[in-house]
Amino acid sequence: MTFLAVDVGNTRLKWACYADGEPGRAPIAHGVEFLEHIDRLAEGAWSILPIPHEILGCIVAGDAVRRLVEEQMEIWDTTPRWVVATASEAGVSNGYEHPSRLGPDRWVAMIGARQRMLASGRTSPLIVVMVGTAVTVDALDANGRFLGGLILPGHGIMLRALESGTAGLHVPTGEVRTFPTNTSDALTSGGTYAIAGAVQRMLKHLRLQSPCTEPLCIMSGGAGWKMAPHMLCAVELVDTLIFDGLLTIASTRRAR
């Protein structure tokens, strides 16, 4: 049963096609497209895929973008389904004040992270970090309960805010330095350490909440590879976390 997983973020659409929809499988095809070029998919990369029997997606980009994506999917006679956060799913329970208001990308990433952890034989609290246009830092206890999380600007938004609000500062091409000695390095290092600090603070909270077991930190997102080397804690970098979550959700729903 061919399965298509779709992750529509604020900047890019990522997709992966699987020969079946079971967690842990490797995709038979995958790709990425910037949102302004979504209209290329039906006549481009998607035109040569096997017809998906099931399509499950995660979208944060809004209704207008969702409609554009669905128009590209009209080449198949398969109705896509889009994940919305609920009170519980696939072994994760939602502690958000209003569960349905939790971003679907955060929800799916947490489900994917917990599935990966359990598949490795571990059971521990989790920090799930998504580094993209925005950054989210979410905490789960060892039983799979989402405790809460942080949202902060991604590196690019931080830098553009400084550029627009501060005379003489421009989006840099600097490096992350321990002691920056020029403005570009200072800006790049400041944004990086701000994100790292948010993760460290959430890790501290989770250690106090669950003192018996050291939390596992899993990081994903388009800019995750930039952040991981600068973390003070051990981080597992997983590029496919959203796809892992979508596969887990689909498999769990089929088994009901």
N, C-alpha and C positions, 0 to 999 in steps of 0.2 A: 504494500500500500504506500504509494509515493506520498511524501509529506513535505510541504513547503512551510518553512518558518520565516517570518518577516518581522524585522525590527526597524521601526520608523522613528528616528530621533529628531532632534531639532535642526540638524544639519544634513544628515545622510540617511538613506535607506539601505539596510543590510539584509541580505536574504541567504538562506541555505536550503538546498533540496536534498532530501534523504530517501533512500530506497524504502525505508519504513520509518515509523514514528517512534521508535523505542529509544529511551535515554541511553547515552553512551555511544551511539552510532556516529560514524564519520560521514560527512555529507558527500554526495556524489557530484555536487556542483554548488558553488556559492559565489556571491558577488556583492558589490556595493555601488551605490549611485547617489550623487548629490541631489537634494530635493528639487532643485531647479531643472534637473534633467530626468525626472521620473517618467516623462512621456516617451523616453527611449526604450523602456523595458519591454513592452509588448512586441515591438518589431526587432528588438535586439536580444539581450541575454535570455529573456523568458521565452522567446519564440522557439528555442531549440531544446527546452526542457521537456522531459516526459510529463504528461498531464498529471498534475497533483490530485490525488484522491481526497486530500485534506489540506486545508490552509489555516494556520493559526498565527496570529500576529499580535504584536505589541506596538502601540502608537502613542506618542506624546505630542505630535506636531499639530493636532487640531483637525476639525472636521473637513475643512477644504482640502487638505493634503490627503486625508483618508479617502475622500471621494476620487481624487486623482489616481491614487493607488488602485482602488477597486475598478476604475475604468480600464487600467492596464491588465487587470485580471480577467476581464471579460473574454479574453481569448480561450479561456477554459470554462467548462460548465461546472465550476466548483465554487460554492459560496464561502467566502472567507469569514472566519470568526476572529473577534478581537478581544483580548483579555481585559477584563475589568477587575480590580481588586475586590475581594469579598471577605467575609469574616474568617474563612479558612479554606485552604486548598492544598492538596499534595503534601500534607504533613506540616504545613506552616499555618499558624494562627495569627490573626491580624489584630494587634493591639492599638491600632490607630484610633483616635477619638471618633472619627467618622470613617469606617473602613473603606467605603467606596471612593473616598477622596484621595486615598493614597495613589501616587502615580503608578500606572501599570508597569512601567519599566523597573521601578524599585521592587514592586511585588514579584515580578517574574525573575528578576536577578536574585532575590533572596531565596526563592524556590529552587533556582538552578544551583546556587551556592550550597544550599543544604543537601541537595541530591548528590553533588560532587563529594561533599564531606562524608556522607554516609556510605557512598560507594567505595571510599578509600578505607573504610573500617573505623573511622573516628566518630565520636559523639562529643561535641564540645560547643560552647558558645561561639557565635560568629560575628565578625564585623564584615559587612559587605560594602565595598567602596566602588562607586561608579564615577569615573572621571571623564566628563565630556563637556558640552557647552555649560552645563551646571555640574556640580559635584554633590553626590549624596553619600552619606556615611550612616549606615543602618546597623542596628544591633539586634541579634536574636539570642535567646537563651538556649541551653542545651536541649530543651524540649521542643524547639522550633517555634517559640512564641516571639513574634516581632515586638520588641520593647519600645522602639522609637528610633528616631534618627535626625540627622542634620542635613540641611540644604544650604549650600554656599555657592558663590559664583565660580565658574570655571576660570582657568588662568587667563583665557582670552578676554572674558568680560571684565575681570579685575583690571587688566592692563588698559583696555579701551576706556574704562571709567576714569582711570588716572589721567589718561591722555586728554579726555574731554574736559576734565575738571581742574587740571593743574597746568599752568603755563609752562612751556618749555619741555614738557615730558612727551615722548613719543613711544609708540609700541616698539619694544626693543627686540634685538636679535642676540641678546646676551646669554650668558651661561650661568648655571647655578654654582655659586661660590660660597665657601665658608665665611669669608670676610670680603664682600664685594667692594671693589675700589673704583667702580665707574657706574654711571647711572643705568646703563642697559643691564649689567649684571645685577645691580641692586633691585631693579624691577622684576627681573626673571626669578631671582632668588627669593624675593619677598612673596611673590605669588605661590611659588612652590612650597615654601615653608609654612605659609598660611594654611594650605590644604593639608600638609603633613601634620601640622599642629592640631587641626580639627580631628584627624584620625586618631592621633595620640590621646586626645582628651576623651573621645568616645571609648577608646580601648581602656583607659583608666577607669571610667565609669563601669564598664562591663566587668572588669576584674574585681571591682568592689562588690558588684551585684552577684557575681559567681566566683567566689574566691578559690574554690577547690580545683577548678580546671582552667588552664590557660586558653584564652580565646584564639580561634583561628581567624586570620585576616585574609580575605579574598578580594582582589582588586580587578576591575575590568573597565571598559570604556575606551574610546578612541585615543585618549591621552594617558591611559594607564601606564603604558611603557615609559613615558617620560617621568612619571611620579615614582614608580616602584624603586628605582635606584636610590632615591633620596629619603626613603622611609627609615625610621629608627627601629621599627619593629619588623619581624619577619612577615613577608607578604607573598601570597601565592597569586601570580598574575595569570588570569584566565581570559582569553579573548572572546570565548564563545559563551559567556555566562547567560546572556539573554536566550540564546538558542538552547542551552541546556535546560533553562527554565521552561521554555515553550514545549520542548520534547517531554519533560516530566509532567507538565499539566495535561498535555494531550494523552499521554499514556494512562495517567490516573483517571481521567474522564472516561476513557474507553473501558476501563476495568470496573466501572461502577455497575 
